[in-house]
Amino acid sequence: MKITSKGQVTIPFEVREKMGFFPDTEVEFIISGNNVLLKKVRAPSKRSQNMITLMQGKATVKMTTDEITALTRG
């Protein structure tokens, strides 16, 4: 297997199928020594996503990030 001039490699069909790598699947590279691991990125759970959606735009305190950090760290 070779890397193209654009830095691309083709993942063999059998590997894509076994690992569930379909078009538009998000992946990440993990470097460990001389090895590279290709890992599928887990999507946030539906419950987590629903909680985030419900909280968006609900903040009522007008504080800067620095002020919030100072309060939480003491």
mmCIF file of the N, C-alpha and C atoms, coordinates in Angstrom:
data_MODEL
# 
_entry.id   MODEL 
# 
loop_
_atom_site.group_PDB 
_atom_site.id 
_atom_site.type_symbol 
_atom_site.label_atom_id 
_atom_site.label_alt_id 
_atom_site.label_comp_id 
_atom_site.label_asym_id 
_atom_site.label_entity_id 
_atom_site.label_seq_id 
_atom_site.pdbx_PDB_ins_code 
_atom_site.Cartn_x 
_atom_site.Cartn_y 
_atom_site.Cartn_z 
_atom_site.occupancy 
_atom_site.B_iso_or_equiv 
_atom_site.pdbx_formal_charge 
_atom_site.auth_seq_id 
_atom_site.auth_comp_id 
_atom_site.auth_asym_id 
_atom_site.auth_atom_id 
_atom_site.pdbx_PDB_model_num 
ATOM 1   N N  . MET A 1 1  ? 0.852   -1.161 0.000  1.00 0.00 ? 1  MET A N  1 
ATOM 2   C CA . MET A 1 1  ? 0.000   0.000  0.000  1.00 0.00 ? 1  MET A CA 1 
ATOM 3   C C  . MET A 1 1  ? 0.902   1.230  0.000  1.00 0.00 ? 1  MET A C  1 
ATOM 4   N N  . LYS A 1 2  ? 0.561   2.218  -0.824 1.00 0.00 ? 2  LYS A N  1 
ATOM 5   C CA . LYS A 1 2  ? 1.365   3.433  -0.918 1.00 0.00 ? 2  LYS A CA 1 
ATOM 6   C C  . LYS A 1 2  ? 0.521   4.656  -0.598 1.00 0.00 ? 2  LYS A C  1 
ATOM 7   N N  . ILE A 1 3  ? 1.200   5.694  -0.139 1.00 0.00 ? 3  ILE A N  1 
ATOM 8   C CA . ILE A 1 3  ? 0.552   6.978  0.104  1.00 0.00 ? 3  ILE A CA 1 
ATOM 9   C C  . ILE A 1 3  ? 0.644   7.794  -1.175 1.00 0.00 ? 3  ILE A C  1 
ATOM 10  N N  . THR A 1 4  ? -0.475  8.417  -1.585 1.00 0.00 ? 4  THR A N  1 
ATOM 11  C CA . THR A 1 4  ? -0.487  9.231  -2.800 1.00 0.00 ? 4  THR A CA 1 
ATOM 12  C C  . THR A 1 4  ? 0.228   10.554 -2.554 1.00 0.00 ? 4  THR A C  1 
ATOM 13  N N  . SER A 1 5  ? 0.435   11.310 -3.624 1.00 0.00 ? 5  SER A N  1 
ATOM 14  C CA . SER A 1 5  ? 1.076   12.620 -3.501 1.00 0.00 ? 5  SER A CA 1 
ATOM 15  C C  . SER A 1 5  ? 0.232   13.583 -2.662 1.00 0.00 ? 5  SER A C  1 
ATOM 16  N N  . LYS A 1 6  ? -1.054  13.286 -2.501 1.00 0.00 ? 6  LYS A N  1 
ATOM 17  C CA . LYS A 1 6  ? -1.943  14.111 -1.668 1.00 0.00 ? 6  LYS A CA 1 
ATOM 18  C C  . LYS A 1 6  ? -1.999  13.602 -0.222 1.00 0.00 ? 6  LYS A C  1 
ATOM 19  N N  . GLY A 1 7  ? -1.194  12.585 0.104  1.00 0.00 ? 7  GLY A N  1 
ATOM 20  C CA . GLY A 1 7  ? -1.174  12.042 1.458  1.00 0.00 ? 7  GLY A CA 1 
ATOM 21  C C  . GLY A 1 7  ? -2.316  11.092 1.752  1.00 0.00 ? 7  GLY A C  1 
ATOM 22  N N  . GLN A 1 8  ? -2.911  10.519 0.722  1.00 0.00 ? 8  GLN A N  1 
ATOM 23  C CA . GLN A 1 8  ? -4.060  9.635  0.901  1.00 0.00 ? 8  GLN A CA 1 
ATOM 24  C C  . GLN A 1 8  ? -3.672  8.172  0.742  1.00 0.00 ? 8  GLN A C  1 
ATOM 25  N N  . VAL A 1 9  ? -4.410  7.315  1.445  1.00 0.00 ? 9  VAL A N  1 
ATOM 26  C CA . VAL A 1 9  ? -4.298  5.872  1.261  1.00 0.00 ? 9  VAL A CA 1 
ATOM 27  C C  . VAL A 1 9  ? -5.706  5.328  1.084  1.00 0.00 ? 9  VAL A C  1 
ATOM 28  N N  . THR A 1 10 ? -5.816  4.213  0.403  1.00 0.00 ? 10 THR A N  1 
ATOM 29  C CA . THR A 1 10 ? -7.112  3.560  0.245  1.00 0.00 ? 10 THR A CA 1 
ATOM 30  C C  . THR A 1 10 ? -7.210  2.447  1.270  1.00 0.00 ? 10 THR A C  1 
ATOM 31  N N  . ILE A 1 11 ? -8.234  2.528  2.107  1.00 0.00 ? 11 ILE A N  1 
ATOM 32  C CA . ILE A 1 11 ? -8.465  1.471  3.092  1.00 0.00 ? 11 ILE A CA 1 
ATOM 33  C C  . ILE A 1 11 ? -9.141  0.326  2.350  1.00 0.00 ? 11 ILE A C  1 
ATOM 34  N N  . PRO A 1 12 ? -8.585  -0.878 2.422  1.00 0.00 ? 12 PRO A N  1 
ATOM 35  C CA . PRO A 1 12 ? -9.177  -2.004 1.698  1.00 0.00 ? 12 PRO A CA 1 
ATOM 36  C C  . PRO A 1 12 ? -10.651 -2.213 2.071  1.00 0.00 ? 12 PRO A C  1 
ATOM 37  N N  . PHE A 1 13 ? -11.430 -2.642 1.094  1.00 0.00 ? 13 PHE A N  1 
ATOM 38  C CA . PHE A 1 13 ? -12.870 -2.842 1.263  1.00 0.00 ? 13 PHE A CA 1 
ATOM 39  C C  . PHE A 1 13 ? -13.186 -3.712 2.473  1.00 0.00 ? 13 PHE A C  1 
ATOM 40  N N  . GLU A 1 14 ? -12.450 -4.814 2.627  1.00 0.00 ? 14 GLU A N  1 
ATOM 41  C CA . GLU A 1 14 ? -12.717 -5.738 3.724  1.00 0.00 ? 14 GLU A CA 1 
ATOM 42  C C  . GLU A 1 14 ? -12.560 -5.052 5.080  1.00 0.00 ? 14 GLU A C  1 
ATOM 43  N N  . VAL A 1 15 ? -11.556 -4.198 5.193  1.00 0.00 ? 15 VAL A N  1 
ATOM 44  C CA . VAL A 1 15 ? -11.317 -3.475 6.447  1.00 0.00 ? 15 VAL A CA 1 
ATOM 45  C C  . VAL A 1 15 ? -12.427 -2.453 6.671  1.00 0.00 ? 15 VAL A C  1 
ATOM 46  N N  . ARG A 1 16 ? -12.770 -1.700 5.627  1.00 0.00 ? 16 ARG A N  1 
ATOM 47  C CA . ARG A 1 16 ? -13.844 -0.700 5.754  1.00 0.00 ? 16 ARG A CA 1 
ATOM 48  C C  . ARG A 1 16 ? -15.146 -1.349 6.182  1.00 0.00 ? 16 ARG A C  1 
ATOM 49  N N  . GLU A 1 17 ? -15.457 -2.483 5.563  1.00 0.00 ? 17 GLU A N  1 
ATOM 50  C CA . GLU A 1 17 ? -16.712 -3.167 5.870  1.00 0.00 ? 17 GLU A CA 1 
ATOM 51  C C  . GLU A 1 17 ? -16.709 -3.705 7.304  1.00 0.00 ? 17 GLU A C  1 
ATOM 52  N N  . LYS A 1 18 ? -15.624 -4.346 7.689  1.00 0.00 ? 18 LYS A N  1 
ATOM 53  C CA . LYS A 1 18 ? -15.544 -4.926 9.033  1.00 0.00 ? 18 LYS A CA 1 
ATOM 54  C C  . LYS A 1 18 ? -15.595 -3.850 10.117 1.00 0.00 ? 18 LYS A C  1 
ATOM 55  N N  . MET A 1 19 ? -14.961 -2.713 9.869  1.00 0.00 ? 19 MET A N  1 
ATOM 56  C CA . MET A 1 19 ? -14.880 -1.655 10.866 1.00 0.00 ? 19 MET A CA 1 
ATOM 57  C C  . MET A 1 19 ? -16.030 -0.652 10.780 1.00 0.00 ? 19 MET A C  1 
ATOM 58  N N  . GLY A 1 20 ? -16.871 -0.768 9.749  1.00 0.00 ? 20 GLY A N  1 
ATOM 59  C CA . GLY A 1 20 ? -17.988 0.164  9.607  1.00 0.00 ? 20 GLY A CA 1 
ATOM 60  C C  . GLY A 1 20 ? -17.555 1.541  9.146  1.00 0.00 ? 20 GLY A C  1 
ATOM 61  N N  . PHE A 1 21 ? -16.487 1.589  8.342  1.00 0.00 ? 21 PHE A N  1 
ATOM 62  C CA . PHE A 1 21 ? -16.014 2.854  7.787  1.00 0.00 ? 21 PHE A CA 1 
ATOM 63  C C  . PHE A 1 21 ? -16.754 3.114  6.483  1.00 0.00 ? 21 PHE A C  1 
ATOM 64  N N  . PHE A 1 22 ? -17.824 3.877  6.572  1.00 0.00 ? 22 PHE A N  1 
ATOM 65  C CA . PHE A 1 22 ? -18.617 4.216  5.395  1.00 0.00 ? 22 PHE A CA 1 
ATOM 66  C C  . PHE A 1 22 ? -18.274 5.634  4.965  1.00 0.00 ? 22 PHE A C  1 
ATOM 67  N N  . PRO A 1 23 ? -18.695 6.058  3.769  1.00 0.00 ? 23 PRO A N  1 
ATOM 68  C CA . PRO A 1 23 ? -18.429 7.443  3.361  1.00 0.00 ? 23 PRO A CA 1 
ATOM 69  C C  . PRO A 1 23 ? -18.899 8.429  4.435  1.00 0.00 ? 23 PRO A C  1 
ATOM 70  N N  . ASP A 1 24 ? -18.101 9.430  4.681  1.00 0.00 ? 24 ASP A N  1 
ATOM 71  C CA . ASP A 1 24 ? -18.351 10.492 5.667  1.00 0.00 ? 24 ASP A CA 1 
ATOM 72  C C  . ASP A 1 24 ? -18.193 10.041 7.117  1.00 0.00 ? 24 ASP A C  1 
ATOM 73  N N  . THR A 1 25 ? -17.665 8.833  7.343  1.00 0.00 ? 25 THR A N  1 
ATOM 74  C CA . THR A 1 25 ? -17.367 8.402  8.709  1.00 0.00 ? 25 THR A CA 1 
ATOM 75  C C  . THR A 1 25 ? -16.204 9.242  9.222  1.00 0.00 ? 25 THR A C  1 
ATOM 76  N N  . GLU A 1 26 ? -16.348 9.811  10.418 1.00 0.00 ? 26 GLU A N  1 
ATOM 77  C CA . GLU A 1 26 ? -15.261 10.595 10.995 1.00 0.00 ? 26 GLU A CA 1 
ATOM 78  C C  . GLU A 1 26 ? -14.296 9.659  11.704 1.00 0.00 ? 26 GLU A C  1 
ATOM 79  N N  . VAL A 1 27 ? -13.004 9.868  11.454 1.00 0.00 ? 27 VAL A N  1 
ATOM 80  C CA . VAL A 1 27 ? -11.962 9.053  12.063 1.00 0.00 ? 27 VAL A CA 1 
ATOM 81  C C  . VAL A 1 27 ? -10.900 9.958  12.665 1.00 0.00 ? 27 VAL A C  1 
ATOM 82  N N  . GLU A 1 28 ? -10.098 9.390  13.539 1.00 0.00 ? 28 GLU A N  1 
ATOM 83  C CA . GLU A 1 28 ? -8.965  10.121 14.092 1.00 0.00 ? 28 GLU A CA 1 
ATOM 84  C C  . GLU A 1 28 ? -7.731  9.228  14.031 1.00 0.00 ? 28 GLU A C  1 
ATOM 85  N N  . PHE A 1 29 ? -6.573  9.854  13.998 1.00 0.00 ? 29 PHE A N  1 
ATOM 86  C CA . PHE A 1 29 ? -5.310  9.133  13.994 1.00 0.00 ? 29 PHE A CA 1 
ATOM 87  C C  . PHE A 1 29 ? -4.689  9.251  15.380 1.00 0.00 ? 29 PHE A C  1 
ATOM 88  N N  . ILE A 1 30 ? -4.250  8.125  15.911 1.00 0.00 ? 30 ILE A N  1 
ATOM 89  C CA . ILE A 1 30 ? -3.567  8.103  17.200 1.00 0.00 ? 30 ILE A CA 1 
ATOM 90  C C  . ILE A 1 30 ? -2.157  7.596  16.941 1.00 0.00 ? 30 ILE A C  1 
ATOM 91  N N  . ILE A 1 31 ? -1.171  8.413  17.304 1.00 0.00 ? 31 ILE A N  1 
ATOM 92  C CA . ILE A 1 31 ? 0.227   8.063  17.071 1.00 0.00 ? 31 ILE A CA 1 
ATOM 93  C C  . ILE A 1 31 ? 0.804   7.488  18.355 1.00 0.00 ? 31 ILE A C  1 
ATOM 94  N N  . SER A 1 32 ? 1.417   6.316  18.231 1.00 0.00 ? 32 SER A N  1 
ATOM 95  C CA . SER A 1 32 ? 2.040   5.648  19.370 1.00 0.00 ? 32 SER A CA 1 
ATOM 96  C C  . SER A 1 32 ? 3.377   5.089  18.909 1.00 0.00 ? 32 SER A C  1 
ATOM 97  N N  . GLY A 1 33 ? 4.444   5.788  19.264 1.00 0.00 ? 33 GLY A N  1 
ATOM 98  C CA . GLY A 1 33 ? 5.768   5.371  18.800 1.00 0.00 ? 33 GLY A CA 1 
ATOM 99  C C  . GLY A 1 33 ? 5.842   5.456  17.290 1.00 0.00 ? 33 GLY A C  1 
ATOM 100 N N  . ASN A 1 34 ? 6.169   4.331  16.639 1.00 0.00 ? 34 ASN A N  1 
ATOM 101 C CA . ASN A 1 34 ? 6.241   4.282  15.179 1.00 0.00 ? 34 ASN A CA 1 
ATOM 102 C C  . ASN A 1 34 ? 4.954   3.775  14.552 1.00 0.00 ? 34 ASN A C  1 
ATOM 103 N N  . ASN A 1 35 ? 3.901   3.662  15.338 1.00 0.00 ? 35 ASN A N  1 
ATOM 104 C CA . ASN A 1 35 ? 2.630   3.134  14.838 1.00 0.00 ? 35 ASN A CA 1 
ATOM 105 C C  . ASN A 1 35 ? 1.565   4.218  14.777 1.00 0.00 ? 35 ASN A C  1 
ATOM 106 N N  . VAL A 1 36 ? 0.649   4.044  13.843 1.00 0.00 ? 36 VAL A N  1 
ATOM 107 C CA . VAL A 1 36 ? -0.496  4.943  13.717 1.00 0.00 ? 36 VAL A CA 1 
ATOM 108 C C  . VAL A 1 36 ? -1.753  4.090  13.774 1.00 0.00 ? 36 VAL A C  1 
ATOM 109 N N  . LEU A 1 37 ? -2.676  4.473  14.646 1.00 0.00 ? 37 LEU A N  1 
ATOM 110 C CA . LEU A 1 37 ? -3.941  3.766  14.794 1.00 0.00 ? 37 LEU A CA 1 
ATOM 111 C C  . LEU A 1 37 ? -5.047  4.631  14.206 1.00 0.00 ? 37 LEU A C  1 
ATOM 112 N N  . LEU A 1 38 ? -5.855  4.051  13.355 1.00 0.00 ? 38 LEU A N  1 
ATOM 113 C CA . LEU A 1 38 ? -7.002  4.748  12.773 1.00 0.00 ? 38 LEU A CA 1 
ATOM 114 C C  . LEU A 1 38 ? -8.226  4.327  13.564 1.00 0.00 ? 38 LEU A C  1 
ATOM 115 N N  . LYS A 1 39 ? -8.922  5.294  14.151 1.00 0.00 ? 39 LYS A N  1 
ATOM 116 C CA . LYS A 1 39 ? -10.036 4.996  15.048 1.00 0.00 ? 39 LYS A CA 1 
ATOM 117 C C  . LYS A 1 39 ? -11.274 5.777  14.629 1.00 0.00 ? 39 LYS A C  1 
ATOM 118 N N  . LYS A 1 40 ? -12.416 5.092  14.643 1.00 0.00 ? 40 LYS A N  1 
ATOM 119 C CA . LYS A 1 40 ? -13.679 5.755  14.325 1.00 0.00 ? 40 LYS A CA 1 
ATOM 120 C C  . LYS A 1 40 ? -14.051 6.667  15.487 1.00 0.00 ? 40 LYS A C  1 
ATOM 121 N N  . VAL A 1 41 ? -14.432 7.903  15.174 1.00 0.00 ? 41 VAL A N  1 
ATOM 122 C CA . VAL A 1 41 ? -14.840 8.855  16.199 1.00 0.00 ? 41 VAL A CA 1 
ATOM 123 C C  . VAL A 1 41 ? -16.268 8.536  16.609 1.00 0.00 ? 41 VAL A C  1 
ATOM 124 N N  . ARG A 1 42 ? -16.473 8.388  17.909 1.00 0.00 ? 42 ARG A N  1 
ATOM 125 C CA . ARG A 1 42 ? -17.819 8.107  18.408 1.00 0.00 ? 42 ARG A CA 1 
ATOM 126 C C  . ARG A 1 42 ? -18.644 9.378  18.392 1.00 0.00 ? 42 ARG A C  1 
ATOM 127 N N  . ALA A 1 43 ? -19.832 9.270  17.874 1.00 0.00 ? 43 ALA A N  1 
ATOM 128 C CA . ALA A 1 43 ? -20.749 10.405 17.881 1.00 0.00 ? 43 ALA A CA 1 
ATOM 129 C C  . ALA A 1 43 ? -21.304 10.570 19.290 1.00 0.00 ? 43 ALA A C  1 
ATOM 130 N N  . PRO A 1 44 ? -21.609 11.807 19.685 1.00 0.00 ? 44 PRO A N  1 
ATOM 131 C CA . PRO A 1 44 ? -22.207 11.982 21.005 1.00 0.00 ? 44 PRO A CA 1 
ATOM 132 C C  . PRO A 1 44 ? -23.531 11.235 21.086 1.00 0.00 ? 44 PRO A C  1 
ATOM 133 N N  . SER A 1 45 ? -23.847 10.730 22.270 1.00 0.00 ? 45 SER A N  1 
ATOM 134 C CA . SER A 1 45 ? -25.103 10.001 22.425 1.00 0.00 ? 45 SER A CA 1 
ATOM 135 C C  . SER A 1 45 ? -26.281 10.935 22.185 1.00 0.00 ? 45 SER A C  1 
ATOM 136 N N  . LYS A 1 46 ? -27.390 10.365 21.820 1.00 0.00 ? 46 LYS A N  1 
ATOM 137 C CA . LYS A 1 46 ? -28.592 11.156 21.550 1.00 0.00 ? 46 LYS A CA 1 
ATOM 138 C C  . LYS A 1 46 ? -28.993 11.946 22.800 1.00 0.00 ? 46 LYS A C  1 
ATOM 139 N N  . ARG A 1 47 ? -28.869 11.321 23.969 1.00 0.00 ? 47 ARG A N  1 
ATOM 140 C CA . ARG A 1 47 ? -29.227 12.005 25.214 1.00 0.00 ? 47 ARG A CA 1 
ATOM 141 C C  . ARG A 1 47 ? -28.323 13.217 25.442 1.00 0.00 ? 47 ARG A C  1 
ATOM 142 N N  . SER A 1 48 ? -27.016 13.038 25.245 1.00 0.00 ? 48 SER A N  1 
ATOM 143 C CA . SER A 1 48 ? -26.078 14.151 25.414 1.00 0.00 ? 48 SER A CA 1 
ATOM 144 C C  . SER A 1 48 ? -26.389 15.270 24.440 1.00 0.00 ? 48 SER A C  1 
ATOM 145 N N  . GLN A 1 49 ? -26.652 14.897 23.203 1.00 0.00 ? 49 GLN A N  1 
ATOM 146 C CA . GLN A 1 49 ? -26.948 15.904 22.190 1.00 0.00 ? 49 GLN A CA 1 
ATOM 147 C C  . GLN A 1 49 ? -28.229 16.652 22.535 1.00 0.00 ? 49 GLN A C  1 
ATOM 148 N N  . ASN A 1 50 ? -29.242 15.944 23.036 1.00 0.00 ? 50 ASN A N  1 
ATOM 149 C CA . ASN A 1 50 ? -30.497 16.593 23.427 1.00 0.00 ? 50 ASN A CA 1 
ATOM 150 C C  . ASN A 1 50 ? -30.276 17.575 24.575 1.00 0.00 ? 50 ASN A C  1 
ATOM 151 N N  . MET A 1 51 ? -29.447 17.194 25.548 1.00 0.00 ? 51 MET A N  1 
ATOM 152 C CA . MET A 1 51 ? -29.161 18.082 26.675 1.00 0.00 ? 51 MET A CA 1 
ATOM 153 C C  . MET A 1 51 ? -28.456 19.346 26.205 1.00 0.00 ? 51 MET A C  1 
ATOM 154 N N  . ILE A 1 52 ? -27.512 19.194 25.308 1.00 0.00 ? 52 ILE A N  1 
ATOM 155 C CA . ILE A 1 52 ? -26.788 20.353 24.779 1.00 0.00 ? 52 ILE A CA 1 
ATOM 156 C C  . ILE A 1 52 ? -27.752 21.268 24.044 1.00 0.00 ? 52 ILE A C  1 
ATOM 157 N N  . THR A 1 53 ? -28.608 20.691 23.220 1.00 0.00 ? 53 THR A N  1 
ATOM 158 C CA . THR A 1 53 ? -29.579 21.480 22.461 1.00 0.00 ? 53 THR A CA 1 
ATOM 159 C C  . THR A 1 53 ? -30.500 22.246 23.407 1.00 0.00 ? 53 THR A C  1 
ATOM 160 N N  . LEU A 1 54 ? -30.959 21.600 24.470 1.00 0.00 ? 54 LEU A N  1 
ATOM 161 C CA . LEU A 1 54 ? -31.847 22.260 25.430 1.00 0.00 ? 54 LEU A CA 1 
ATOM 162 C C  . LEU A 1 54 ? -31.162 23.414 26.157 1.00 0.00 ? 54 LEU A C  1 
ATOM 163 N N  . MET A 1 55 ? -29.852 23.295 26.408 1.00 0.00 ? 55 MET A N  1 
ATOM 164 C CA . MET A 1 55 ? -29.138 24.323 27.163 1.00 0.00 ? 55 MET A CA 1 
ATOM 165 C C  . MET A 1 55 ? -28.647 25.480 26.301 1.00 0.00 ? 55 MET A C  1 
ATOM 166 N N  . GLN A 1 56 ? -28.571 25.303 25.006 1.00 0.00 ? 56 GLN A N  1 
ATOM 167 C CA . GLN A 1 56 ? -28.042 26.357 24.145 1.00 0.00 ? 56 GLN A CA 1 
ATOM 168 C C  . GLN A 1 56 ? -28.877 27.625 24.280 1.00 0.00 ? 56 GLN A C  1 
ATOM 169 N N  . GLY A 1 57 ? -28.189 28.736 24.507 1.00 0.00 ? 57 GLY A N  1 
ATOM 170 C CA . GLY A 1 57 ? -28.854 30.029 24.590 1.00 0.00 ? 57 GLY A CA 1 
ATOM 171 C C  . GLY A 1 57 ? -29.588 30.272 25.899 1.00 0.00 ? 57 GLY A C  1 
ATOM 172 N N  . LYS A 1 58 ? -29.384 29.431 26.913 1.00 0.00 ? 58 LYS A N  1 
ATOM 173 C CA . LYS A 1 58 ? -30.120 29.557 28.173 1.00 0.00 ? 58 LYS A CA 1 
ATOM 174 C C  . LYS A 1 58 ? -29.344 30.290 29.266 1.00 0.00 ? 58 LYS A C  1 
ATOM 175 N N  . ALA A 1 59 ? -28.106 30.625 29.032 1.00 0.00 ? 59 ALA A N  1 
ATOM 176 C CA . ALA A 1 59 ? -27.317 31.304 30.061 1.00 0.00 ? 59 ALA A CA 1 
ATOM 177 C C  . ALA A 1 59 ? -27.916 32.673 30.350 1.00 0.00 ? 59 ALA A C  1 
ATOM 178 N N  . THR A 1 60 ? -28.035 32.996 31.639 1.00 0.00 ? 60 THR A N  1 
ATOM 179 C CA . THR A 1 60 ? -28.624 34.283 32.011 1.00 0.00 ? 60 THR A CA 1 
ATOM 180 C C  . THR A 1 60 ? -27.615 35.202 32.674 1.00 0.00 ? 60 THR A C  1 
ATOM 181 N N  . VAL A 1 61 ? -26.501 34.661 33.143 1.00 0.00 ? 61 VAL A N  1 
ATOM 182 C CA . VAL A 1 61 ? -25.486 35.470 33.805 1.00 0.00 ? 61 VAL A CA 1 
ATOM 183 C C  . VAL A 1 61 ? -24.522 35.983 32.748 1.00 0.00 ? 61 VAL A C  1 
ATOM 184 N N  . LYS A 1 62 ? -24.337 37.280 32.734 1.00 0.00 ? 62 LYS A N  1 
ATOM 185 C CA . LYS A 1 62 ? -23.434 37.882 31.751 1.00 0.00 ? 62 LYS A CA 1 
ATOM 186 C C  . LYS A 1 62 ? -22.037 37.980 32.352 1.00 0.00 ? 62 LYS A C  1 
ATOM 187 N N  . MET A 1 63 ? -21.302 36.872 32.287 1.00 0.00 ? 63 MET A N  1 
ATOM 188 C CA . MET A 1 63 ? -19.947 36.831 32.828 1.00 0.00 ? 63 MET A CA 1 
ATOM 189 C C  . MET A 1 63 ? -18.985 36.400 31.732 1.00 0.00 ? 63 MET A C  1 
ATOM 190 N N  . THR A 1 64 ? -17.770 36.887 31.843 1.00 0.00 ? 64 THR A N  1 
ATOM 191 C CA . THR A 1 64 ? -16.745 36.465 30.896 1.00 0.00 ? 64 THR A CA 1 
ATOM 192 C C  . THR A 1 64 ? -16.225 35.090 31.307 1.00 0.00 ? 64 THR A C  1 
ATOM 193 N N  . THR A 1 65 ? -15.554 34.439 30.392 1.00 0.00 ? 65 THR A N  1 
ATOM 194 C CA . THR A 1 65 ? -14.953 33.141 30.695 1.00 0.00 ? 65 THR A CA 1 
ATOM 195 C C  . THR A 1 65 ? -13.959 33.265 31.839 1.00 0.00 ? 65 THR A C  1 
ATOM 196 N N  . ASP A 1 66 ? -13.178 34.342 31.855 1.00 0.00 ? 66 ASP A N  1 
ATOM 197 C CA . ASP A 1 66 ? -12.203 34.550 32.928 1.00 0.00 ? 66 ASP A CA 1 
ATOM 198 C C  . ASP A 1 66 ? -12.887 34.688 34.284 1.00 0.00 ? 66 ASP A C  1 
ATOM 199 N N  . GLU A 1 67 ? -14.024 35.390 34.331 1.00 0.00 ? 67 GLU A N  1 
ATOM 200 C CA . GLU A 1 67 ? -14.759 35.548 35.590 1.00 0.00 ? 67 GLU A CA 1 
ATOM 201 C C  . GLU A 1 67 ? -15.308 34.205 36.082 1.00 0.00 ? 67 GLU A C  1 
ATOM 202 N N  . ILE A 1 68 ? -15.834 33.414 35.171 1.00 0.00 ? 68 ILE A N  1 
ATOM 203 C CA . ILE A 1 68 ? -16.360 32.095 35.536 1.00 0.00 ? 68 ILE A CA 1 
ATOM 204 C C  . ILE A 1 68 ? -15.233 31.200 36.033 1.00 0.00 ? 68 ILE A C  1 
ATOM 205 N N  . THR A 1 69 ? -14.094 31.238 35.345 1.00 0.00 ? 69 THR A N  1 
ATOM 206 C CA . THR A 1 69 ? -12.935 30.440 35.751 1.00 0.00 ? 69 THR A CA 1 
ATOM 207 C C  . THR A 1 69 ? -12.474 30.833 37.147 1.00 0.00 ? 69 THR A C  1 
ATOM 208 N N  . ALA A 1 70 ? -12.422 32.135 37.422 1.00 0.00 ? 70 ALA A N  1 
ATOM 209 C CA . ALA A 1 70 ? -11.999 32.608 38.741 1.00 0.00 ? 70 ALA A CA 1 
ATOM 210 C C  . ALA A 1 70 ? -12.956 32.117 39.825 1.00 0.00 ? 70 ALA A C  1 
ATOM 211 N N  . LEU A 1 71 ? -14.243 32.114 39.543 1.00 0.00 ? 71 LEU A N  1 
ATOM 212 C CA . LEU A 1 71 ? -15.230 31.640 40.520 1.00 0.00 ? 71 LEU A CA 1 
ATOM 213 C C  . LEU A 1 71 ? -15.112 30.146 40.780 1.00 0.00 ? 71 LEU A C  1 
ATOM 214 N N  . THR A 1 72 ? -14.900 29.376 39.731 1.00 0.00 ? 72 THR A N  1 
ATOM 215 C CA . THR A 1 72 ? -14.871 27.924 39.889 1.00 0.00 ? 72 THR A CA 1 
ATOM 216 C C  . THR A 1 72 ? -13.561 27.431 40.482 1.00 0.00 ? 72 THR A C  1 
ATOM 217 N N  . ARG A 1 73 ? -12.500 28.174 40.295 1.00 0.00 ? 73 ARG A N  1 
ATOM 218 C CA . ARG A 1 73 ? -11.195 27.753 40.824 1.00 0.00 ? 73 ARG A CA 1 
ATOM 219 C C  . ARG A 1 73 ? -10.889 28.368 42.182 1.00 0.00 ? 73 ARG A C  1 
ATOM 220 N N  . GLY A 1 74 ? -11.690 29.323 42.580 1.00 0.00 ? 74 GLY A N  1 
ATOM 221 C CA . GLY A 1 74 ? -11.509 29.930 43.908 1.00 0.00 ? 74 GLY A CA 1 
ATOM 222 C C  . GLY A 1 74 ? -10.484 30.946 43.925 1.00 0.00 ? 74 GLY A C  1 
# 
